[in-house]
Amino acid sequence: MGLSKTEIFTDQQNEIARFAKAFGHPARVAILQHLFKIETCVCGDLVNEIGLAQPTISQHLKELKNLGLIQGSIEGTRVCYCIDPKNWIKMKRIMSEFLDQDISIKEECC
């Protein structure tokens, strides 16, 4: 497998790609939507809510946590997850700047 060569891209390009990865799987989108709806959660609740196996949910939670979009706290034998507000706001700003770019459409476009 080849290297991704992320070092040849700007920090901003890498950050946009990292945040976009969060939305690259419908399970992660569903997890984020559920966390917004209830504002906190434990992993078992997500298994019941989303309908995927616990190890699969755990992998998606790990990815979202590595991206910084969620945070988790250990309460006994459970881990509670919630949206990381600071990083969510940062992601929204960065993605909005990227998505708000407009092109000027000319009659003779590619």
Stockholm file with secondary structure:
# STOCKHOLM 1.0

chainA/1-110         MGLSKTEIFTDQQNEIARFAKAFGHPARVAILQHLFKIETCVCGDLVNEIGLAQPTISQHLKELKNLGLIQGSIEGTRVCYCIDPKNWIKMKRIMSEFLDQDISIKEECC
#=GR chainA/1-110 SS CCCCCGGGSCHHHHHHHHHHHHTSSHHHHHHHHHHHHHSCEEHHHHHHHHCSCHHHHHHHHHHHHHTTSEEEEEETTEEEEEECHHHHHHHHHHHHHHHTCCCCCCSSCC
#=GC SS_cons         CCCCCGGGSCHHHHHHHHHHHHTSSHHHHHHHHHHHHHSCEEHHHHHHHHCSCHHHHHHHHHHHHHTTSEEEEEETTEEEEEECHHHHHHHHHHHHHHHTCCCCCCSSCC
//
